[in-house]
Amino acid sequence: MPHWVLLAILSAVFAGFTSVIAKRGLEGISGELGLVVRTVFVCIFVGLFALVSLPRDSLPLLTRHNTWWLGLSGVTTAASWICYYRALKLGDVATIALIDKGSFLVAVLMAWWLLGETPTARILVGSLLILSGLLVVSWKPAG
């Protein structure tokens, strides 16, 4: 198994834990306050991780291009987190987490548009399955 696959699996596992743990942490407080507390911990942890693992000579490699696109990614991450925490405060974790994973569909479209990545048949079938799962989990019968 390629190393990146293991990292992606671990990312999914941690993300799954995050939703449930966050829902417990939101008990009695607003989603916004919960997001602020979580983000402070993320900043500290990522800062410590960078101190330990970032090569000292990598900073001069940072360009305006990198800064622009990574900054934009930070803005979209913040918008995602704000929406996610508000939804988490109001709804059930399973439905919210699955709808959030619909981001895969957006990522496939954006990668095709911005990066020129052509979706393979496997990606297209997987996208349809994810969309089907979203519809099944989100659909509530009338009455």
N, C-alpha and C positions, 0 to 999 in steps of 0.2 A: 504494500500500500504506500503510495507516495506520501511524503511528510505533510504536504499541504492538505491532503484529504483528512488525515488525523487531526490537524489543526481546525479544519472546517467542522468536523464532527464535534470536537471539544467546544467550539464556538456555539454550536447548536445546543449542546447540553447545558452550557453555562447560561445561554439566553433563556432556555426553558426554566432553569432554576430562578433566574432573575425575575420573571413574571410572577411566580408564586411568592417568592420572598418579598417582592415589592408590594404585592397586594396585602400581605400581613403587616408590612411596615406602614401602610397608609391608614391603618385602623385609627380613627379618631383625629386625623389631620387631613389637610387638603392635598390634592394631587400635586399642586404647585410646590408646596413646602416639601413634600416627599421627594420631588424631582430635584429641588435645590440640594437637599441633604445627600441624595445619591450622587449628584454631579460633583459635589465637593470631594466625596470619597473616590470617585473615578479620577478626578484631577490629581489627587495625592498619589494614588496607586500608579497611574500612568507616569507621573513625574518621577517616582522612585524607580519604576521599571526602566525609564529612559536613562537615568543616572547610572544604572548597573549595566545596561546592555547596549547603549548607543555609542558607536565608535566616535572618539573625540574629533576626528578629522572629517566627519560627515556634514557638519553644519555649513561649511563653505559651498557644499554642493547644492544647497537650497536656492532655487531660482524664483523669480517673480511668477513664472508659470506654475511651479509647484505650489507656491504660497496662495495664488489665486484659486486654483482648483481645490486644494485642501481646505482653504478657508470657506469656500462655497460648500464643500462637503460638511464642514462643521456647522454651518448655518442650517443645512437640510437635516443634519443629525439632531440639532436642537429642536427644530420644528417637529420632527418625528417623535422625539422624547416628550415634548409638551403634549402633543395629541395623544400619545400612548398612555401617559400617566393620567390624563383627564379621563380617558376611556376606561382605564383600569379601575379608577375610583368608582365609576358608575356601573360597570358591567362585569360579566364573568370572565375569568382568566382564559379558559379554553377558547372561547369564541374570539376574544380580542387578540390572543396570540396567533390564532390561525389567520385572521384577517390581516394582521401585521405581516405575516409571512407571505401575503400576497405581494409584498414588496419584490419578491422574486420575479413576478410578471413585469413589474415596472423596470427592474434591473435588466431583464432580457431585452425589452424594447429600447431602453436607453443605451445599452451596450451595442445594439444593432445600429442605432441612429448616430451616437457620438463616437463610438470606437470602431465601427465597421465590422463588428463580430457577427458572423452569419449564424443564426440559430440552426442547429442540426435537427434532424428528425427526432432524436432522443429528447432534446430540449423542448421542442414543440409539443411532443406527447406529454412530457412531464408538466409543461405549462397548462395543458388542457386538464390534466389530472388535478393539479393544484386548484385551478379555477373551479372544477367540479366539486372538490372538497370544500372550497370556500362557500359555494352555493348551498351545499348540503348542510353544513354546520350553521350557516347564517339564516337559512330559511326557517321561518316559524309558521306553522299552519294557522290559518284564520280560525278564530274562535277560542 
